[in-house]
Amino acid sequence: ETGVTQTPRHLVMGMTNKKSLKCEQHLGHNAMYWYKQSAKKPLELMFVYNFKEQTENNSVPSRFSPECPNSSHLFLHLHTLQPEDSALYLCASSQESSYSSGRAGSDTQYFGPGTRLTVL
Amino acid sequence: GQQVMQIPQYQHVQEGEDFTTYCNSSTTLSNIQWYKQRPGGHPVFLIQLVKSGEVKKQKRLTFQFGEAKKNSSLHITATQTTDVGTYFCAGMWNTGRRALTFGSGTRLQVQP
């Protein structure tokens, strides 16, 4: 499946490093999401972007900074992370309903393969 | 916030046995979706249920949506080793919020 791609697939970083995760969707969707998956919380929604605008931030620490330059790309900028931030970071996209255009959505989410992040 | 409670957390079965996972919401859902995540993989969409009392089948998988649209189940008949993975339900309510809320998942292990 190549509808949603994520890079890098694996990342090891120190607590003082700055890195970015990239997600790209090739499905023509208008909504994109960042999830954190760890043993403690299987699928924790972090951010939601709809038509490039952030519509949801679930009390995520400021050391995680999302960026959505267009409907196809989503970034997660990381800085001064903690070891407990080690997890699988999943990106997803969906086609959400647009009330202004009358376009129907399906709400089905298509996930990328994830980035396995280890913070030392 | 609204949540979907999913049980059991973990299930270990012998190949050929049946398996069921359940999801519950305290309030009426607008729809519920099911996803499967293989070990080392990412969640993959299986199905969406929208109508009250809806039942859908995919080969050995049967999905149900309760009459009150507050609960749902996924039943696998005669499990195979290829069914191994974590099954997640994900719900949406009529609140205007468009993001799904995922259950905690049920991890299925199948012994050959």
Boltz contact constraints between the chains, C-beta under 6 A:
constraints:
  - contact:
      token1: [A, 42]
      token2: [B, 104]
      max_distance: 6.0
  - contact:
      token1: [A, 42]
      token2: [B, 105]
      max_distance: 6.0
  - contact:
      token1: [A, 43]
      token2: [B, 102]
      max_distance: 6.0
  - contact:
      token1: [A, 48]
      token2: [B, 99]
      max_distance: 6.0
  - contact:
      token1: [A, 56]
      token2: [B, 99]
      max_distance: 6.0
  - contact:
      token1: [A, 90]
      token2: [B, 42]
      max_distance: 6.0
  - contact:
      token1: [A, 96]
      token2: [B, 98]
      max_distance: 6.0
  - contact:
      token1: [A, 108]
      token2: [B, 45]
      max_distance: 6.0
  - contact:
      token1: [A, 111]
      token2: [B, 42]
      max_distance: 6.0
  - contact:
      token1: [A, 111]
      token2: [B, 43]
      max_distance: 6.0
  - contact:
      token1: [A, 113]
      token2: [B, 42]
      max_distance: 6.0
  - contact:
      token1: [A, 114]
      token2: [B, 42]
      max_distance: 6.0
